Amino acid sequence: MTDRIPGFSTLAIHAGAQPDPTTGARATPIYQTTSFVFDDVDHAASLFGLQAFGNIYTRIGNPTNAVLEERIAALEGGTAGLAVASGHAAQVIVMHTLMTPGDEFVASKKLYGGSINQFNHAFKNFGWNVVWADPDDISSFERAVTPKTKAVFVESIANPGGIITDLEAVSAIARRAGVPLIVDNTLATPYLCKPIDYGADIVVHSLTKFLGGHGNSIGGMIVDAGTFNWSREGRYPMLSEPRPEYSGLVLHETFGNFAFAIACRVLGLRDIGPALSPFNAFLILTGVETLPLRMQRHSDNAKQVTEWLVKHKNVAWVSYPGLAGDKYNALAKKYCPKGAGAVFTFGLKGGYDAGVKLVSNVKLFSHLANIGDTRSLIIHPASTTHRQLSDAQKVQAGAGPDVVRLSIGLEDPADIIADLEQALAT
Ligand SMILES: *Cc1c(COP(=O)(O)O)cnc(C)c1O
């Protein structure tokens, strides 16, 4: 490539990759090895002391995973990435780097259900306390900030209800509080929205969804925007204090604008251990090559399906930010101008029983708990993922008895609509 700045589609195919130096292999090889041979004792010592970059052991880093890390960081406009075993692992590693027991973080209460569980329960065991805020009332983020706050966490397009978060407004609050803004960009992907352009300091992903895109691999990613000053006020000791594990090295001082990604790798991933398999990294890389094509089609298909659903006599409401007149349509136009993604909810006039019937009657749609596959997916949260909640709790979580969630795939839109039509008719 010349000194032109490559476009998004070019980066999706080429960023981080080059022909294999020993074999000439053009596709990125799967380096299915646990460990890597040192040149000599001095080389080993410099790798272990972080004086040189290189491969030691696949729990800490792997050349296939490194291509994926560089590619996603390039697509997001960040300085560095870290691949991990799942989206949830990415969230654990990020918080482990930022928090000490007794600390707090402010999170949007409109999040992927698994993240709500993780923050409410698993994180409590580490002494990391979530304080919930409401993305429909941005000032609630400001009110939730205390001297113990170490981060703010939101989703760009929030799962499952098609909520678009006002990233610039939340980032201004995080900036005033002196803490980083973490954005889970799973549902948008960097093709539809680049949170770093709107003030995100850290981006996390479940690669499992649209980035991998084919429903075949679990993975996660952390992207360091390189924007945050970790040394101000010494509130982030992992980054600003001498590390005993590395003979007193101060990570922010040594690694500057990619210190956060390094800390996540050498203090988080190394010690907690959720490493991504290089085989999964290979499958996800293959998916990322077609991300721009897929994401545009996913969004265009979802727009057609929602425009049809809104007019259906058995449908009470459709919550999709891409629809004209939707509550989040103006925010969608600002943050996701190419399309509002493929995941949304709608309500059935027939309530719970109609939801159960619909998921039983679809033929092209798969009834399962995932999103971001080439295939169209459907779930009725009240009878599955949110079954254990009371009716009031279900409604509060956006999973009332009438709610159905769809993740629109890449099939012909006419076939997707025909399947819903026959299933809604019965
Ligand atoms: C699926 C998902 C996660 C969790 O990712 P896993 O890869 O399943 O661990 C986190 N956030 C969002 C928005 C998701 O959709």
The ligand as a MOL file (V3000), in Angstrom:
LIG
                    3D

  0  0  0     0  0            999 V3000
M  V30 BEGIN CTAB
M  V30 COUNTS 15 15 0 0 0
M  V30 BEGIN ATOM
M  V30 1 C -23.1230 -11.5290 23.3340 0
M  V30 2 C -22.7960 -10.2260 23.9030 0
M  V30 3 C -21.8490 -10.0910 24.9280 0
M  V30 4 C -21.1280 -11.2710 25.5230 0
M  V30 5 O -20.3090 -11.8820 24.5690 0
M  V30 6 P -19.9050 -13.4440 24.6010 0
M  V30 7 O -18.9960 -13.5530 23.4250 0
M  V30 8 O -21.1730 -14.2360 24.4720 0
M  V30 9 O -19.2260 -13.6620 25.9140 0
M  V30 10 C -21.5690 -8.8250 25.4070 0
M  V30 11 N -22.2150 -7.7470 24.9230 0
M  V30 12 C -23.1330 -7.8360 23.9400 0
M  V30 13 C -23.7960 -6.5950 23.4440 0
M  V30 14 C -23.4660 -9.0690 23.4080 0
M  V30 15 O -24.3930 -9.1450 22.4380 0
M  V30 END ATOM
M  V30 BEGIN BOND
M  V30 1 1 1 2
M  V30 2 1 2 3
M  V30 3 2 2 14
M  V30 4 1 3 4
M  V30 5 2 3 10
M  V30 6 1 4 5
M  V30 7 1 5 6
M  V30 8 2 6 7
M  V30 9 1 6 8
M  V30 10 1 6 9
M  V30 11 1 10 11
M  V30 12 2 11 12
M  V30 13 1 12 13
M  V30 14 1 12 14
M  V30 15 1 14 15
M  V30 END BOND
M  V30 END CTAB
M  END
